[in-house]
Amino acid sequence: MTAILVFGAAGQVGRELVDQVWPDGLQAIGLDRAGADVTDRAAVTRAIAAQRPALVVNAAAYTAVDKAEQEPARAWAVNRDGAANLAAACAAHDLPLVHLSTDYVFDGAKAGAYDEDDPVCPLGVYGASKEAGEAAIRAVLPRHVILRTAWVFGVHGNNFVKTMLRLGAERAELGIVADQRGCPTEAADIARAVARVAAALLRTPEAARLGTFNYVGAPPTTWHGFATAIFERAAAAGRKVPALRAIATADYPTPARRPANSVLATGKLARAYAIAPCDWPVALDRVLGALAAPASA
Ligand SMILES: NC(=O)c1ccc[n+]([C@@H]2O[C@H](COP(=O)([O-])OP(=O)(O)OC[C@H]3O[C@@H](n4cnc5c(N)ncnc54)[C@H](OP(=O)(O)O)[C@@H]3O)[C@@H](O)[C@H]2O)c1
């Protein structure tokens, strides 16, 4: 068995990474925060030494975008120092690292889709701490893949889809931001992309396969567009749905600023790995179906 060690295994993406069937005889070993706190360098090193994986995946992150503005030290500890700890341990054991990052490293001022080498300019603590995590990895570990994703939704954990379903059941009308553009991405699709990246890296570790890549769902939309798709499906399934009102970012002030445009271009990943962007409306059908099933959590 070839082991893939997944840190942050209890998160939205982490759970999918552990639950999925991996290609090429690979098998995931998941560690949640109690199993290995990524801010604890000794714990990270111990875990890698004990499990002897062929590759490490970092799905651990501090992802509370607004709360990060109130407790920046926690966000920096997990997103920068945690990434640095993993990179250092991987370097010491000569292991490749696949690390997840975010569209929020960008400020949203670009008119078109962001390429991997566009200048970063995060607007808040979360984005800045994730960007610092990327930089910490690049500084010590050439054998890395940083996979930037966005607007993650899925069956596990908290996400926009679950929030919409909850608010939709409680309220007659919802105002949803219609002037931020981005790419909803299913957690399970991210896990599948990570598995394909890991398998290809271990099979043929070419230089073109290393570095920073974008992986997001298609087509781009707005939060209002995403909510509309969610409630169309909810209505078709017989649920009570609210009236949706398109509002501006200025009408919905939040502690953290968010990019107006965080659409990511996925051509680089397609060229290096033949991985195409996932179709988020299809993924949304899957997730809503799973959430409606009695055993979902
Ligand atoms: N969610 C999004 O919309 C989004 C968008 C763009 C990019 N991303 C990126 O995608 C990746 C996966 O995100 P996700 O949505 O799966 O996040 P998530 O559901 O919040 O999961 C993150 C996991 O990391 C764990 N964690 C936090 N601090 C830790 C620590 N010190 N040591 C070990 N584990 C720790 C959390 O455990 P606890 O529950 O115990 O805190 C949680 O299980 C992250 O890199 C994130 O930045 C996410």
The ligand as an SDF file (V2000), in Angstrom:
LIG
                    3D

 48 52  0  0  0  0  0  0  0  0999 V2000
  -14.2860   26.7560    2.3450 N   0  0  0  0  0  0  0  0  0  0  0  0
  -14.1020   27.4980    1.2550 C   0  0  0  0  0  0  0  0  0  0  0  0
  -15.0230   28.0850    0.7000 O   0  0  0  0  0  0  0  0  0  0  0  0
  -12.7260   27.5960    0.6480 C   0  0  0  0  0  0  0  0  0  0  0  0
  -12.5250   28.5010   -0.4190 C   0  0  0  0  0  0  0  0  0  0  0  0
  -11.2580   28.5700   -0.9930 C   0  0  0  0  0  0  0  0  0  0  0  0
  -10.2320   27.7790   -0.5330 C   0  0  0  0  0  0  0  0  0  0  0  0
  -10.4610   26.9500    0.5220 N   0  0  0  0  0  0  0  0  0  0  0  0
   -9.3220   26.1770    1.0100 C   0  0  0  0  0  0  0  0  0  0  0  0
   -9.6160   24.7910    0.8480 O   0  0  0  0  0  0  0  0  0  0  0  0
   -9.0130   24.0550    1.9120 C   0  0  0  0  0  0  0  0  0  0  0  0
  -10.0370   23.1630    2.5790 C   0  0  0  0  0  0  0  0  0  0  0  0
  -11.0750   23.9910    3.0920 O   0  0  0  0  0  0  0  0  0  0  0  0
  -12.4020   23.3880    3.7500 P   0  0  0  0  0  0  0  0  0  0  0  0
  -13.5450   24.1170    3.1740 O   0  0  0  0  0  0  0  0  0  0  0  0
  -12.3480   21.9060    3.7170 O   0  0  0  0  0  0  0  0  0  0  0  0
  -12.1740   23.9190    5.2400 O   0  0  0  0  0  0  0  0  0  0  0  0
  -12.8730   23.4260    6.5890 P   0  0  0  0  0  0  0  0  0  0  0  0
  -14.1140   22.6770    6.3040 O   0  0  0  0  0  0  0  0  0  0  0  0
  -12.9230   24.6380    7.4670 O   0  0  0  0  0  0  0  0  0  0  0  0
  -11.8200   22.3870    7.1720 O   0  0  0  0  0  0  0  0  0  0  0  0
  -10.5850   22.7980    7.6600 C   0  0  0  0  0  0  0  0  0  0  0  0
  -10.1570   21.7340    8.6410 C   0  0  0  0  0  0  0  0  0  0  0  0
   -8.8820   22.1370    9.1610 O   0  0  0  0  0  0  0  0  0  0  0  0
   -8.8900   21.8120   10.5180 C   0  0  0  0  0  0  0  0  0  0  0  0
   -7.9320   22.5850   11.2890 N   0  0  0  0  0  0  0  0  0  0  0  0
   -8.0210   23.8660   11.7150 C   0  0  0  0  0  0  0  0  0  0  0  0
   -6.9460   24.1810   12.4440 N   0  0  0  0  0  0  0  0  0  0  0  0
   -6.1600   23.0770   12.4760 C   0  0  0  0  0  0  0  0  0  0  0  0
   -4.9260   22.7750   13.0910 C   0  0  0  0  0  0  0  0  0  0  0  0
   -4.2780   23.6960   13.8200 N   0  0  0  0  0  0  0  0  0  0  0  0
   -4.3960   21.5370   12.9090 N   0  0  0  0  0  0  0  0  0  0  0  0
   -5.0540   20.6030   12.2070 C   0  0  0  0  0  0  0  0  0  0  0  0
   -6.2450   20.8190   11.6100 N   0  0  0  0  0  0  0  0  0  0  0  0
   -6.7890   22.0600   11.7530 C   0  0  0  0  0  0  0  0  0  0  0  0
  -10.2830   22.1330   10.9850 C   0  0  0  0  0  0  0  0  0  0  0  0
  -10.5140   21.4680   12.1950 O   0  0  0  0  0  0  0  0  0  0  0  0
  -11.5160   22.1210   13.2850 P   0  0  0  0  0  0  0  0  0  0  0  0
  -12.8900   21.9190   12.7310 O   0  0  0  0  0  0  0  0  0  0  0  0
  -11.2180   21.3390   14.5050 O   0  0  0  0  0  0  0  0  0  0  0  0
  -11.1550   23.5780   13.3700 O   0  0  0  0  0  0  0  0  0  0  0  0
  -11.1130   21.5830    9.8310 C   0  0  0  0  0  0  0  0  0  0  0  0
  -11.4350   20.2350   10.0210 O   0  0  0  0  0  0  0  0  0  0  0  0
   -8.3730   25.0980    2.8430 C   0  0  0  0  0  0  0  0  0  0  0  0
   -7.0190   25.2160    2.5150 O   0  0  0  0  0  0  0  0  0  0  0  0
   -9.0790   26.3660    2.4950 C   0  0  0  0  0  0  0  0  0  0  0  0
   -8.2970   27.5000    2.7700 O   0  0  0  0  0  0  0  0  0  0  0  0
  -11.6820   26.8210    1.1090 C   0  0  0  0  0  0  0  0  0  0  0  0
  1  2  1  0
  2  3  2  0
  2  4  1  0
  4  5  1  0
  4 48  2  0
  5  6  2  0
  6  7  1  0
  7  8  2  0
  8  9  1  0
  8 48  1  0
  9 10  1  0
  9 46  1  0
 10 11  1  0
 11 12  1  0
 11 44  1  0
 12 13  1  0
 13 14  1  0
 14 15  2  0
 14 16  1  0
 14 17  1  0
 17 18  1  0
 18 19  2  0
 18 20  1  0
 18 21  1  0
 21 22  1  0
 22 23  1  0
 23 24  1  0
 23 42  1  0
 24 25  1  0
 25 26  1  0
 25 36  1  0
 26 27  1  0
 26 35  1  0
 27 28  2  0
 28 29  1  0
 29 30  1  0
 29 35  2  0
 30 31  1  0
 30 32  2  0
 32 33  1  0
 33 34  2  0
 34 35  1  0
 36 37  1  0
 36 42  1  0
 37 38  1  0
 38 39  2  0
 38 40  1  0
 38 41  1  0
 42 43  1  0
 44 45  1  0
 44 46  1  0
 46 47  1  0
M  CHG  2   8   1  16  -1
M  END
$$$$
